[in-house]
Amino acid sequence: MDVSLRPAVLTDMNFLWEVHCNAMKPYVSELFGWNEDFQERYFEEHYNPEKTSIILVDETQVGMIRIDESPLGYMLTNLE
């Protein structure tokens, strides 16, 4: 099994939205209720491909990772 990363691009948004829904919808639904319009709008407003990488397993897209930099260093912001 070969695991690798590639930089995300704007055209990855649909794939990443699907990953986000699969990873987060069950939890958000249980805690707060899932408002599709709000979730999609929030996702689109905060989507930043410059800080996001696509996780590949044997060249197949399986998820994403986002790492942000702050004055304190690097922070794993999202892993789905």
mmJSON file of the N, C-alpha and C atoms, coordinates in Angstrom:
{"data_MODEL":{"atom_site":{
"group_PDB":["ATOM","ATOM","ATOM","ATOM","ATOM","ATOM","ATOM","ATOM","ATOM","ATOM","ATOM","ATOM","ATOM","ATOM","ATOM","ATOM","ATOM","ATOM","ATOM","ATOM","ATOM","ATOM","ATOM","ATOM","ATOM","ATOM","ATOM","ATOM","ATOM","ATOM","ATOM","ATOM","ATOM","ATOM","ATOM","ATOM","ATOM","ATOM","ATOM","ATOM","ATOM","ATOM","ATOM","ATOM","ATOM","ATOM","ATOM","ATOM","ATOM","ATOM","ATOM","ATOM","ATOM","ATOM","ATOM","ATOM","ATOM","ATOM","ATOM","ATOM","ATOM","ATOM","ATOM","ATOM","ATOM","ATOM","ATOM","ATOM","ATOM","ATOM","ATOM","ATOM","ATOM","ATOM","ATOM","ATOM","ATOM","ATOM","ATOM","ATOM","ATOM","ATOM","ATOM","ATOM","ATOM","ATOM","ATOM","ATOM","ATOM","ATOM","ATOM","ATOM","ATOM","ATOM","ATOM","ATOM","ATOM","ATOM","ATOM","ATOM","ATOM","ATOM","ATOM","ATOM","ATOM","ATOM","ATOM","ATOM","ATOM","ATOM","ATOM","ATOM","ATOM","ATOM","ATOM","ATOM","ATOM","ATOM","ATOM","ATOM","ATOM","ATOM","ATOM","ATOM","ATOM","ATOM","ATOM","ATOM","ATOM","ATOM","ATOM","ATOM","ATOM","ATOM","ATOM","ATOM","ATOM","ATOM","ATOM","ATOM","ATOM","ATOM","ATOM","ATOM","ATOM","ATOM","ATOM","ATOM","ATOM","ATOM","ATOM","ATOM","ATOM","ATOM","ATOM","ATOM","ATOM","ATOM","ATOM","ATOM","ATOM","ATOM","ATOM","ATOM","ATOM","ATOM","ATOM","ATOM","ATOM","ATOM","ATOM","ATOM","ATOM","ATOM","ATOM","ATOM","ATOM","ATOM","ATOM","ATOM","ATOM","ATOM","ATOM","ATOM","ATOM","ATOM","ATOM","ATOM","ATOM","ATOM","ATOM","ATOM","ATOM","ATOM","ATOM","ATOM","ATOM","ATOM","ATOM","ATOM","ATOM","ATOM","ATOM","ATOM","ATOM","ATOM","ATOM","ATOM","ATOM","ATOM","ATOM","ATOM","ATOM","ATOM","ATOM","ATOM","ATOM","ATOM","ATOM","ATOM","ATOM","ATOM","ATOM","ATOM","ATOM","ATOM","ATOM","ATOM","ATOM","ATOM","ATOM","ATOM","ATOM","ATOM","ATOM","ATOM","ATOM","ATOM","ATOM","ATOM"],
"id":[1,2,3,4,5,6,7,8,9,10,11,12,13,14,15,16,17,18,19,20,21,22,23,24,25,26,27,28,29,30,31,32,33,34,35,36,37,38,39,40,41,42,43,44,45,46,47,48,49,50,51,52,53,54,55,56,57,58,59,60,61,62,63,64,65,66,67,68,69,70,71,72,73,74,75,76,77,78,79,80,81,82,83,84,85,86,87,88,89,90,91,92,93,94,95,96,97,98,99,100,101,102,103,104,105,106,107,108,109,110,111,112,113,114,115,116,117,118,119,120,121,122,123,124,125,126,127,128,129,130,131,132,133,134,135,136,137,138,139,140,141,142,143,144,145,146,147,148,149,150,151,152,153,154,155,156,157,158,159,160,161,162,163,164,165,166,167,168,169,170,171,172,173,174,175,176,177,178,179,180,181,182,183,184,185,186,187,188,189,190,191,192,193,194,195,196,197,198,199,200,201,202,203,204,205,206,207,208,209,210,211,212,213,214,215,216,217,218,219,220,221,222,223,224,225,226,227,228,229,230,231,232,233,234,235,236,237,238,239,240],
"type_symbol":["N","C","C","N","C","C","N","C","C","N","C","C","N","C","C","N","C","C","N","C","C","N","C","C","N","C","C","N","C","C","N","C","C","N","C","C","N","C","C","N","C","C","N","C","C","N","C","C","N","C","C","N","C","C","N","C","C","N","C","C","N","C","C","N","C","C","N","C","C","N","C","C","N","C","C","N","C","C","N","C","C","N","C","C","N","C","C","N","C","C","N","C","C","N","C","C","N","C","C","N","C","C","N","C","C","N","C","C","N","C","C","N","C","C","N","C","C","N","C","C","N","C","C","N","C","C","N","C","C","N","C","C","N","C","C","N","C","C","N","C","C","N","C","C","N","C","C","N","C","C","N","C","C","N","C","C","N","C","C","N","C","C","N","C","C","N","C","C","N","C","C","N","C","C","N","C","C","N","C","C","N","C","C","N","C","C","N","C","C","N","C","C","N","C","C","N","C","C","N","C","C","N","C","C","N","C","C","N","C","C","N","C","C","N","C","C","N","C","C","N","C","C","N","C","C","N","C","C","N","C","C","N","C","C","N","C","C","N","C","C"],
"label_atom_id":["N","CA","C","N","CA","C","N","CA","C","N","CA","C","N","CA","C","N","CA","C","N","CA","C","N","CA","C","N","CA","C","N","CA","C","N","CA","C","N","CA","C","N","CA","C","N","CA","C","N","CA","C","N","CA","C","N","CA","C","N","CA","C","N","CA","C","N","CA","C","N","CA","C","N","CA","C","N","CA","C","N","CA","C","N","CA","C","N","CA","C","N","CA","C","N","CA","C","N","CA","C","N","CA","C","N","CA","C","N","CA","C","N","CA","C","N","CA","C","N","CA","C","N","CA","C","N","CA","C","N","CA","C","N","CA","C","N","CA","C","N","CA","C","N","CA","C","N","CA","C","N","CA","C","N","CA","C","N","CA","C","N","CA","C","N","CA","C","N","CA","C","N","CA","C","N","CA","C","N","CA","C","N","CA","C","N","CA","C","N","CA","C","N","CA","C","N","CA","C","N","CA","C","N","CA","C","N","CA","C","N","CA","C","N","CA","C","N","CA","C","N","CA","C","N","CA","C","N","CA","C","N","CA","C","N","CA","C","N","CA","C","N","CA","C","N","CA","C","N","CA","C","N","CA","C","N","CA","C","N","CA","C","N","CA","C","N","CA","C","N","CA","C","N","CA","C","N","CA","C"],
"label_alt_id":[null,null,null,null,null,null,null,null,null,null,null,null,null,null,null,null,null,null,null,null,null,null,null,null,null,null,null,null,null,null,null,null,null,null,null,null,null,null,null,null,null,null,null,null,null,null,null,null,null,null,null,null,null,null,null,null,null,null,null,null,null,null,null,null,null,null,null,null,null,null,null,null,null,null,null,null,null,null,null,null,null,null,null,null,null,null,null,null,null,null,null,null,null,null,null,null,null,null,null,null,null,null,null,null,null,null,null,null,null,null,null,null,null,null,null,null,null,null,null,null,null,null,null,null,null,null,null,null,null,null,null,null,null,null,null,null,null,null,null,null,null,null,null,null,null,null,null,null,null,null,null,null,null,null,null,null,null,null,null,null,null,null,null,null,null,null,null,null,null,null,null,null,null,null,null,null,null,null,null,null,null,null,null,null,null,null,null,null,null,null,null,null,null,null,null,null,null,null,null,null,null,null,null,null,null,null,null,null,null,null,null,null,null,null,null,null,null,null,null,null,null,null,null,null,null,null,null,null,null,null,null,null,null,null,null,null,null,null,null,null],
"label_comp_id":["MET","MET","MET","ASP","ASP","ASP","VAL","VAL","VAL","SER","SER","SER","LEU","LEU","LEU","ARG","ARG","ARG","PRO","PRO","PRO","ALA","ALA","ALA","VAL","VAL","VAL","LEU","LEU","LEU","THR","THR","THR","ASP","ASP","ASP","MET","MET","MET","ASN","ASN","ASN","PHE","PHE","PHE","LEU","LEU","LEU","TRP","TRP","TRP","GLU","GLU","GLU","VAL","VAL","VAL","HIS","HIS","HIS","CYS","CYS","CYS","ASN","ASN","ASN","ALA","ALA","ALA","MET","MET","MET","LYS","LYS","LYS","PRO","PRO","PRO","TYR","TYR","TYR","VAL","VAL","VAL","SER","SER","SER","GLU","GLU","GLU","LEU","LEU","LEU","PHE","PHE","PHE","GLY","GLY","GLY","TRP","TRP","TRP","ASN","ASN","ASN","GLU","GLU","GLU","ASP","ASP","ASP","PHE","PHE","PHE","GLN","GLN","GLN","GLU","GLU","GLU","ARG","ARG","ARG","TYR","TYR","TYR","PHE","PHE","PHE","GLU","GLU","GLU","GLU","GLU","GLU","HIS","HIS","HIS","TYR","TYR","TYR","ASN","ASN","ASN","PRO","PRO","PRO","GLU","GLU","GLU","LYS","LYS","LYS","THR","THR","THR","SER","SER","SER","ILE","ILE","ILE","ILE","ILE","ILE","LEU","LEU","LEU","VAL","VAL","VAL","ASP","ASP","ASP","GLU","GLU","GLU","THR","THR","THR","GLN","GLN","GLN","VAL","VAL","VAL","GLY","GLY","GLY","MET","MET","MET","ILE","ILE","ILE","ARG","ARG","ARG","ILE","ILE","ILE","ASP","ASP","ASP","GLU","GLU","GLU","SER","SER","SER","PRO","PRO","PRO","LEU","LEU","LEU","GLY","GLY","GLY","TYR","TYR","TYR","MET","MET","MET","LEU","LEU","LEU","THR","THR","THR","ASN","ASN","ASN","LEU","LEU","LEU","GLU","GLU","GLU"],
"label_asym_id":["A","A","A","A","A","A","A","A","A","A","A","A","A","A","A","A","A","A","A","A","A","A","A","A","A","A","A","A","A","A","A","A","A","A","A","A","A","A","A","A","A","A","A","A","A","A","A","A","A","A","A","A","A","A","A","A","A","A","A","A","A","A","A","A","A","A","A","A","A","A","A","A","A","A","A","A","A","A","A","A","A","A","A","A","A","A","A","A","A","A","A","A","A","A","A","A","A","A","A","A","A","A","A","A","A","A","A","A","A","A","A","A","A","A","A","A","A","A","A","A","A","A","A","A","A","A","A","A","A","A","A","A","A","A","A","A","A","A","A","A","A","A","A","A","A","A","A","A","A","A","A","A","A","A","A","A","A","A","A","A","A","A","A","A","A","A","A","A","A","A","A","A","A","A","A","A","A","A","A","A","A","A","A","A","A","A","A","A","A","A","A","A","A","A","A","A","A","A","A","A","A","A","A","A","A","A","A","A","A","A","A","A","A","A","A","A","A","A","A","A","A","A","A","A","A","A","A","A","A","A","A","A","A","A","A","A","A","A","A","A"],
"label_entity_id":["1","1","1","1","1","1","1","1","1","1","1","1","1","1","1","1","1","1","1","1","1","1","1","1","1","1","1","1","1","1","1","1","1","1","1","1","1","1","1","1","1","1","1","1","1","1","1","1","1","1","1","1","1","1","1","1","1","1","1","1","1","1","1","1","1","1","1","1","1","1","1","1","1","1","1","1","1","1","1","1","1","1","1","1","1","1","1","1","1","1","1","1","1","1","1","1","1","1","1","1","1","1","1","1","1","1","1","1","1","1","1","1","1","1","1","1","1","1","1","1","1","1","1","1","1","1","1","1","1","1","1","1","1","1","1","1","1","1","1","1","1","1","1","1","1","1","1","1","1","1","1","1","1","1","1","1","1","1","1","1","1","1","1","1","1","1","1","1","1","1","1","1","1","1","1","1","1","1","1","1","1","1","1","1","1","1","1","1","1","1","1","1","1","1","1","1","1","1","1","1","1","1","1","1","1","1","1","1","1","1","1","1","1","1","1","1","1","1","1","1","1","1","1","1","1","1","1","1","1","1","1","1","1","1","1","1","1","1","1","1"],
"label_seq_id":[1,1,1,2,2,2,3,3,3,4,4,4,5,5,5,6,6,6,7,7,7,8,8,8,9,9,9,10,10,10,11,11,11,12,12,12,13,13,13,14,14,14,15,15,15,16,16,16,17,17,17,18,18,18,19,19,19,20,20,20,21,21,21,22,22,22,23,23,23,24,24,24,25,25,25,26,26,26,27,27,27,28,28,28,29,29,29,30,30,30,31,31,31,32,32,32,33,33,33,34,34,34,35,35,35,36,36,36,37,37,37,38,38,38,39,39,39,40,40,40,41,41,41,42,42,42,43,43,43,44,44,44,45,45,45,46,46,46,47,47,47,48,48,48,49,49,49,50,50,50,51,51,51,52,52,52,53,53,53,54,54,54,55,55,55,56,56,56,57,57,57,58,58,58,59,59,59,60,60,60,61,61,61,62,62,62,63,63,63,64,64,64,65,65,65,66,66,66,67,67,67,68,68,68,69,69,69,70,70,70,71,71,71,72,72,72,73,73,73,74,74,74,75,75,75,76,76,76,77,77,77,78,78,78,79,79,79,80,80,80],
"pdbx_PDB_ins_code":[null,null,null,null,null,null,null,null,null,null,null,null,null,null,null,null,null,null,null,null,null,null,null,null,null,null,null,null,null,null,null,null,null,null,null,null,null,null,null,null,null,null,null,null,null,null,null,null,null,null,null,null,null,null,null,null,null,null,null,null,null,null,null,null,null,null,null,null,null,null,null,null,null,null,null,null,null,null,null,null,null,null,null,null,null,null,null,null,null,null,null,null,null,null,null,null,null,null,null,null,null,null,null,null,null,null,null,null,null,null,null,null,null,null,null,null,null,null,null,null,null,null,null,null,null,null,null,null,null,null,null,null,null,null,null,null,null,null,null,null,null,null,null,null,null,null,null,null,null,null,null,null,null,null,null,null,null,null,null,null,null,null,null,null,null,null,null,null,null,null,null,null,null,null,null,null,null,null,null,null,null,null,null,null,null,null,null,null,null,null,null,null,null,null,null,null,null,null,null,null,null,null,null,null,null,null,null,null,null,null,null,null,null,null,null,null,null,null,null,null,null,null,null,null,null,null,null,null,null,null,null,null,null,null,null,null,null,null,null,null],
"Cartn_x":[0.845,0.0,0.898,0.643,1.415,0.54,0.917,0.179,0.985,0.305,0.986,0.012,0.558,-0.229,0.001,-1.02,-0.84,-1.57,-1.086,-1.763,-3.18,-4.1,-5.465,-5.512,-6.478,-6.722,-8.21,-8.583,-9.971,-10.952,-10.567,-11.484,-11.685,-10.977,-11.162,-12.317,-12.936,-13.941,-15.08,-15.576,-16.68,-16.269,-15.081,-14.583,-14.436,-13.881,-13.656,-14.961,-15.955,-17.277,-17.866,-17.719,-18.205,-17.481,-16.178,-15.397,-15.863,-16.037,-16.485,-17.843,-18.776,-20.11,-20.031,-19.256,-19.127,-18.49,-17.527,-16.81,-17.571,-18.224,-18.757,-20.272,-21.007,-22.469,-23.061,-22.619,-23.205,-23.014,-21.857,-21.557,-22.294,-22.244,-22.929,-24.432,-24.968,-26.4,-26.816,-26.013,-26.326,-26.247,-25.251,-25.042,-25.914,-25.989,-26.622,-27.736,-27.764,-28.632,-27.848,-28.04,-27.299,-28.152,-27.731,-28.393,-27.565,-28.047,-27.284,-26.863,-27.781,-27.458,-26.358,-26.487,-25.47,-24.133,-24.147,-22.896,-22.186,-22.937,-22.33,-21.773,-22.533,-22.069,-20.799,-20.803,-19.638,-18.42,-18.635,-17.539,-16.955,-17.809,-17.342,-16.602,-17.095,-16.447,-15.079,-14.875,-13.629,-12.712,-13.13,-12.286,-11.039,-9.886,-8.617,-7.676,-7.636,-6.79,-5.302,-4.896,-3.479,-2.956,-3.841,-3.431,-3.896,-4.462,-5.074,-4.335,-4.197,-3.626,-4.614,-4.63,-5.45,-4.63,-5.235,-4.578,-4.886,-3.825,-3.956,-3.459,-4.193,-3.752,-3.743,-2.563,-2.393,-3.024,-2.761,-3.227,-4.741,-5.443,-6.88,-7.1,-7.89,-8.197,-9.064,-8.627,-9.374,-9.7,-9.087,-9.341,-8.549,-8.49,-7.778,-7.138,-6.145,-5.482,-5.214,-5.441,-5.164,-4.293,-3.209,-2.292,-2.175,-2.441,-2.334,-1.104,-0.559,0.585,0.116,0.585,0.266,1.573,1.502,2.729,3.355,2.564,3.069,3.631,3.418,3.913,2.839,2.937,1.983,0.898,-0.312,-1.433,-2.227,-2.476,-3.338,-4.767,-5.315,-6.639,-7.736,-7.457,-8.506,-7.87,-8.471,-8.066,-9.334,-9.679,-10.903,-10.6],
"Cartn_y":[-1.164,0.0,1.237,2.129,3.362,4.538,5.224,6.385,7.628,8.613,9.856,11.021,12.22,13.443,14.204,14.949,15.887,17.162,18.296,19.556,19.58,20.107,20.287,21.468,21.425,22.523,22.87,23.986,24.436,23.38,22.614,21.614,20.399,20.333,19.256,19.532,20.709,21.098,20.087,19.565,18.597,17.322,16.815,15.627,15.906,17.054,17.373,17.622,18.176,18.332,16.953,16.012,14.652,14.0,14.165,13.619,14.246,15.553,16.267,15.735,15.597,15.091,13.683,12.818,11.443,11.38,12.25,12.229,12.936,14.051,14.905,14.855,14.527,14.608,13.781,12.547,11.784,12.466,13.054,13.685,15.007,15.829,17.121,16.91,15.961,15.669,15.298,14.468,14.012,15.152,16.016,17.072,18.304,18.765,20.053,19.979,18.926,18.865,19.354,18.726,19.036,19.931,21.163,22.087,22.119,21.449,21.285,22.628,23.581,24.885,25.588,25.61,26.249,25.538,24.21,23.457,23.668,23.645,23.825,25.243,26.231,27.625,27.82,27.31,27.434,26.744,25.551,24.811,25.608,26.136,26.902,28.169,28.845,30.073,29.809,28.636,28.332,27.373,26.967,26.064,26.811,26.273,26.906,25.822,25.64,24.573,24.795,26.016,26.28,25.628,25.323,24.704,23.255,22.73,21.405,20.446,19.222,18.163,17.013,16.378,15.201,13.981,13.083,11.837,10.798,10.185,9.157,7.819,6.761,5.401,4.664,4.255,3.616,4.462,5.772,6.746,7.003,6.459,6.7,7.724,8.76,9.789,9.179,9.321,8.734,9.736,10.899,11.854,13.121,13.901,15.169,15.476,16.351,16.842,18.333,19.092,20.533,20.898,21.611,22.059,23.567,24.271,25.73,26.126,27.277,27.812,28.978,29.013,30.108,30.605,31.674,32.142,31.086,30.129,29.082,27.885,27.833,26.715,26.183,24.914,24.285,23.559,23.562,22.936,22.103,20.853,19.997,20.495,21.1,21.717,20.74,19.872,18.981,17.719,16.593,15.299,14.496,14.264,13.529,12.473],
"Cartn_z":[0.0,0.0,0.0,-0.954,-1.083,-0.657,0.418,0.909,0.573,-0.023,-0.385,-0.281,-0.424,-0.408,-1.698,-2.113,-3.205,-2.825,-3.292,-2.975,-3.55,-2.784,-3.275,-4.234,-5.13,-6.07,-5.997,-6.596,-6.539,-7.025,-8.026,-8.59,-7.677,-6.562,-5.587,-4.627,-4.732,-3.744,-3.643,-4.749,-4.689,-3.961,-4.273,-3.582,-2.089,-1.744,-0.337,0.405,-0.273,0.345,0.66,-0.259,-0.037,1.145,1.208,2.322,3.634,3.62,4.823,5.299,4.376,4.736,5.314,4.675,5.164,6.546,6.795,8.067,9.186,8.879,9.922,10.113,9.078,9.163,10.307,10.53,11.643,13.003,13.232,14.519,14.675,13.642,13.7,13.816,13.085,13.154,14.571,15.205,16.558,17.58,17.437,18.429,18.206,16.946,16.675,15.639,14.883,13.714,12.501,11.381,10.147,9.266,9.103,8.196,6.916,5.88,4.638,4.033,3.975,3.386,4.169,5.496,6.325,6.184,6.281,6.206,4.877,3.786,2.466,2.302,2.736,2.647,3.489,4.718,5.596,4.97,4.429,3.788,2.629,1.765,0.605,1.023,2.069,2.54,3.152,3.723,4.419,3.662,2.476,1.685,1.238,1.581,1.234,0.703,-0.621,-1.167,-0.915,-0.647,-0.419,0.853,1.795,3.055,3.166,2.086,2.117,1.194,1.642,0.813,0.719,-0.435,-0.662,-0.264,0.505,0.892,-0.179,-0.695,-1.727,-1.181,-1.465,-1.175,-2.504,-2.907,-4.21,-5.322,-5.256,-6.266,-6.241,-5.241,-5.103,-4.0,-4.284,-3.297,-2.2,-0.942,0.168,1.274,1.273,2.34,2.151,3.245,3.191,4.539,4.479,5.677,5.473,6.535,6.478,7.665,7.375,8.406,8.292,9.406,9.448,10.25,9.916,10.643,11.496,12.734,13.646,14.261,15.013,15.684,16.596,17.044,17.927,17.18,15.867,15.076,14.154,13.823,12.918,13.71,13.149,13.819,12.81,13.168,12.365,12.573,11.541,11.624,11.247,10.3,9.816,9.248,9.554,9.013,8.807,7.569,7.252,6.241],
"occupancy":[1.0,1.0,1.0,1.0,1.0,1.0,1.0,1.0,1.0,1.0,1.0,1.0,1.0,1.0,1.0,1.0,1.0,1.0,1.0,1.0,1.0,1.0,1.0,1.0,1.0,1.0,1.0,1.0,1.0,1.0,1.0,1.0,1.0,1.0,1.0,1.0,1.0,1.0,1.0,1.0,1.0,1.0,1.0,1.0,1.0,1.0,1.0,1.0,1.0,1.0,1.0,1.0,1.0,1.0,1.0,1.0,1.0,1.0,1.0,1.0,1.0,1.0,1.0,1.0,1.0,1.0,1.0,1.0,1.0,1.0,1.0,1.0,1.0,1.0,1.0,1.0,1.0,1.0,1.0,1.0,1.0,1.0,1.0,1.0,1.0,1.0,1.0,1.0,1.0,1.0,1.0,1.0,1.0,1.0,1.0,1.0,1.0,1.0,1.0,1.0,1.0,1.0,1.0,1.0,1.0,1.0,1.0,1.0,1.0,1.0,1.0,1.0,1.0,1.0,1.0,1.0,1.0,1.0,1.0,1.0,1.0,1.0,1.0,1.0,1.0,1.0,1.0,1.0,1.0,1.0,1.0,1.0,1.0,1.0,1.0,1.0,1.0,1.0,1.0,1.0,1.0,1.0,1.0,1.0,1.0,1.0,1.0,1.0,1.0,1.0,1.0,1.0,1.0,1.0,1.0,1.0,1.0,1.0,1.0,1.0,1.0,1.0,1.0,1.0,1.0,1.0,1.0,1.0,1.0,1.0,1.0,1.0,1.0,1.0,1.0,1.0,1.0,1.0,1.0,1.0,1.0,1.0,1.0,1.0,1.0,1.0,1.0,1.0,1.0,1.0,1.0,1.0,1.0,1.0,1.0,1.0,1.0,1.0,1.0,1.0,1.0,1.0,1.0,1.0,1.0,1.0,1.0,1.0,1.0,1.0,1.0,1.0,1.0,1.0,1.0,1.0,1.0,1.0,1.0,1.0,1.0,1.0,1.0,1.0,1.0,1.0,1.0,1.0,1.0,1.0,1.0,1.0,1.0,1.0,1.0,1.0,1.0,1.0,1.0,1.0],
"B_iso_or_equiv":[0.0,0.0,0.0,0.0,0.0,0.0,0.0,0.0,0.0,0.0,0.0,0.0,0.0,0.0,0.0,0.0,0.0,0.0,0.0,0.0,0.0,0.0,0.0,0.0,0.0,0.0,0.0,0.0,0.0,0.0,0.0,0.0,0.0,0.0,0.0,0.0,0.0,0.0,0.0,0.0,0.0,0.0,0.0,0.0,0.0,0.0,0.0,0.0,0.0,0.0,0.0,0.0,0.0,0.0,0.0,0.0,0.0,0.0,0.0,0.0,0.0,0.0,0.0,0.0,0.0,0.0,0.0,0.0,0.0,0.0,0.0,0.0,0.0,0.0,0.0,0.0,0.0,0.0,0.0,0.0,0.0,0.0,0.0,0.0,0.0,0.0,0.0,0.0,0.0,0.0,0.0,0.0,0.0,0.0,0.0,0.0,0.0,0.0,0.0,0.0,0.0,0.0,0.0,0.0,0.0,0.0,0.0,0.0,0.0,0.0,0.0,0.0,0.0,0.0,0.0,0.0,0.0,0.0,0.0,0.0,0.0,0.0,0.0,0.0,0.0,0.0,0.0,0.0,0.0,0.0,0.0,0.0,0.0,0.0,0.0,0.0,0.0,0.0,0.0,0.0,0.0,0.0,0.0,0.0,0.0,0.0,0.0,0.0,0.0,0.0,0.0,0.0,0.0,0.0,0.0,0.0,0.0,0.0,0.0,0.0,0.0,0.0,0.0,0.0,0.0,0.0,0.0,0.0,0.0,0.0,0.0,0.0,0.0,0.0,0.0,0.0,0.0,0.0,0.0,0.0,0.0,0.0,0.0,0.0,0.0,0.0,0.0,0.0,0.0,0.0,0.0,0.0,0.0,0.0,0.0,0.0,0.0,0.0,0.0,0.0,0.0,0.0,0.0,0.0,0.0,0.0,0.0,0.0,0.0,0.0,0.0,0.0,0.0,0.0,0.0,0.0,0.0,0.0,0.0,0.0,0.0,0.0,0.0,0.0,0.0,0.0,0.0,0.0,0.0,0.0,0.0,0.0,0.0,0.0,0.0,0.0,0.0,0.0,0.0,0.0],
"pdbx_formal_charge":[null,null,null,null,null,null,null,null,null,null,null,null,null,null,null,null,null,null,null,null,null,null,null,null,null,null,null,null,null,null,null,null,null,null,null,null,null,null,null,null,null,null,null,null,null,null,null,null,null,null,null,null,null,null,null,null,null,null,null,null,null,null,null,null,null,null,null,null,null,null,null,null,null,null,null,null,null,null,null,null,null,null,null,null,null,null,null,null,null,null,null,null,null,null,null,null,null,null,null,null,null,null,null,null,null,null,null,null,null,null,null,null,null,null,null,null,null,null,null,null,null,null,null,null,null,null,null,null,null,null,null,null,null,null,null,null,null,null,null,null,null,null,null,null,null,null,null,null,null,null,null,null,null,null,null,null,null,null,null,null,null,null,null,null,null,null,null,null,null,null,null,null,null,null,null,null,null,null,null,null,null,null,null,null,null,null,null,null,null,null,null,null,null,null,null,null,null,null,null,null,null,null,null,null,null,null,null,null,null,null,null,null,null,null,null,null,null,null,null,null,null,null,null,null,null,null,null,null,null,null,null,null,null,null,null,null,null,null,null,null],
"auth_seq_id":[1,1,1,2,2,2,3,3,3,4,4,4,5,5,5,6,6,6,7,7,7,8,8,8,9,9,9,10,10,10,11,11,11,12,12,12,13,13,13,14,14,14,15,15,15,16,16,16,17,17,17,18,18,18,19,19,19,20,20,20,21,21,21,22,22,22,23,23,23,24,24,24,25,25,25,26,26,26,27,27,27,28,28,28,29,29,29,30,30,30,31,31,31,32,32,32,33,33,33,34,34,34,35,35,35,36,36,36,37,37,37,38,38,38,39,39,39,40,40,40,41,41,41,42,42,42,43,43,43,44,44,44,45,45,45,46,46,46,47,47,47,48,48,48,49,49,49,50,50,50,51,51,51,52,52,52,53,53,53,54,54,54,55,55,55,56,56,56,57,57,57,58,58,58,59,59,59,60,60,60,61,61,61,62,62,62,63,63,63,64,64,64,65,65,65,66,66,66,67,67,67,68,68,68,69,69,69,70,70,70,71,71,71,72,72,72,73,73,73,74,74,74,75,75,75,76,76,76,77,77,77,78,78,78,79,79,79,80,80,80],
"auth_comp_id":["MET","MET","MET","ASP","ASP","ASP","VAL","VAL","VAL","SER","SER","SER","LEU","LEU","LEU","ARG","ARG","ARG","PRO","PRO","PRO","ALA","ALA","ALA","VAL","VAL","VAL","LEU","LEU","LEU","THR","THR","THR","ASP","ASP","ASP","MET","MET","MET","ASN","ASN","ASN","PHE","PHE","PHE","LEU","LEU","LEU","TRP","TRP","TRP","GLU","GLU","GLU","VAL","VAL","VAL","HIS","HIS","HIS","CYS","CYS","CYS","ASN","ASN","ASN","ALA","ALA","ALA","MET","MET","MET","LYS","LYS","LYS","PRO","PRO","PRO","TYR","TYR","TYR","VAL","VAL","VAL","SER","SER","SER","GLU","GLU","GLU","LEU","LEU","LEU","PHE","PHE","PHE","GLY","GLY","GLY","TRP","TRP","TRP","ASN","ASN","ASN","GLU","GLU","GLU","ASP","ASP","ASP","PHE","PHE","PHE","GLN","GLN","GLN","GLU","GLU","GLU","ARG","ARG","ARG","TYR","TYR","TYR","PHE","PHE","PHE","GLU","GLU","GLU","GLU","GLU","GLU","HIS","HIS","HIS","TYR","TYR","TYR","ASN","ASN","ASN","PRO","PRO","PRO","GLU","GLU","GLU","LYS","LYS","LYS","THR","THR","THR","SER","SER","SER","ILE","ILE","ILE","ILE","ILE","ILE","LEU","LEU","LEU","VAL","VAL","VAL","ASP","ASP","ASP","GLU","GLU","GLU","THR","THR","THR","GLN","GLN","GLN","VAL","VAL","VAL","GLY","GLY","GLY","MET","MET","MET","ILE","ILE","ILE","ARG","ARG","ARG","ILE","ILE","ILE","ASP","ASP","ASP","GLU","GLU","GLU","SER","SER","SER","PRO","PRO","PRO","LEU","LEU","LEU","GLY","GLY","GLY","TYR","TYR","TYR","MET","MET","MET","LEU","LEU","LEU","THR","THR","THR","ASN","ASN","ASN","LEU","LEU","LEU","GLU","GLU","GLU"],
"auth_asym_id":["A","A","A","A","A","A","A","A","A","A","A","A","A","A","A","A","A","A","A","A","A","A","A","A","A","A","A","A","A","A","A","A","A","A","A","A","A","A","A","A","A","A","A","A","A","A","A","A","A","A","A","A","A","A","A","A","A","A","A","A","A","A","A","A","A","A","A","A","A","A","A","A","A","A","A","A","A","A","A","A","A","A","A","A","A","A","A","A","A","A","A","A","A","A","A","A","A","A","A","A","A","A","A","A","A","A","A","A","A","A","A","A","A","A","A","A","A","A","A","A","A","A","A","A","A","A","A","A","A","A","A","A","A","A","A","A","A","A","A","A","A","A","A","A","A","A","A","A","A","A","A","A","A","A","A","A","A","A","A","A","A","A","A","A","A","A","A","A","A","A","A","A","A","A","A","A","A","A","A","A","A","A","A","A","A","A","A","A","A","A","A","A","A","A","A","A","A","A","A","A","A","A","A","A","A","A","A","A","A","A","A","A","A","A","A","A","A","A","A","A","A","A","A","A","A","A","A","A","A","A","A","A","A","A","A","A","A","A","A","A"],
"auth_atom_id":["N","CA","C","N","CA","C","N","CA","C","N","CA","C","N","CA","C","N","CA","C","N","CA","C","N","CA","C","N","CA","C","N","CA","C","N","CA","C","N","CA","C","N","CA","C","N","CA","C","N","CA","C","N","CA","C","N","CA","C","N","CA","C","N","CA","C","N","CA","C","N","CA","C","N","CA","C","N","CA","C","N","CA","C","N","CA","C","N","CA","C","N","CA","C","N","CA","C","N","CA","C","N","CA","C","N","CA","C","N","CA","C","N","CA","C","N","CA","C","N","CA","C","N","CA","C","N","CA","C","N","CA","C","N","CA","C","N","CA","C","N","CA","C","N","CA","C","N","CA","C","N","CA","C","N","CA","C","N","CA","C","N","CA","C","N","CA","C","N","CA","C","N","CA","C","N","CA","C","N","CA","C","N","CA","C","N","CA","C","N","CA","C","N","CA","C","N","CA","C","N","CA","C","N","CA","C","N","CA","C","N","CA","C","N","CA","C","N","CA","C","N","CA","C","N","CA","C","N","CA","C","N","CA","C","N","CA","C","N","CA","C","N","CA","C","N","CA","C","N","CA","C","N","CA","C","N","CA","C","N","CA","C","N","CA","C","N","CA","C","N","CA","C","N","CA","C","N","CA","C"],
"pdbx_PDB_model_num":[1,1,1,1,1,1,1,1,1,1,1,1,1,1,1,1,1,1,1,1,1,1,1,1,1,1,1,1,1,1,1,1,1,1,1,1,1,1,1,1,1,1,1,1,1,1,1,1,1,1,1,1,1,1,1,1,1,1,1,1,1,1,1,1,1,1,1,1,1,1,1,1,1,1,1,1,1,1,1,1,1,1,1,1,1,1,1,1,1,1,1,1,1,1,1,1,1,1,1,1,1,1,1,1,1,1,1,1,1,1,1,1,1,1,1,1,1,1,1,1,1,1,1,1,1,1,1,1,1,1,1,1,1,1,1,1,1,1,1,1,1,1,1,1,1,1,1,1,1,1,1,1,1,1,1,1,1,1,1,1,1,1,1,1,1,1,1,1,1,1,1,1,1,1,1,1,1,1,1,1,1,1,1,1,1,1,1,1,1,1,1,1,1,1,1,1,1,1,1,1,1,1,1,1,1,1,1,1,1,1,1,1,1,1,1,1,1,1,1,1,1,1,1,1,1,1,1,1,1,1,1,1,1,1,1,1,1,1,1,1]
}}}
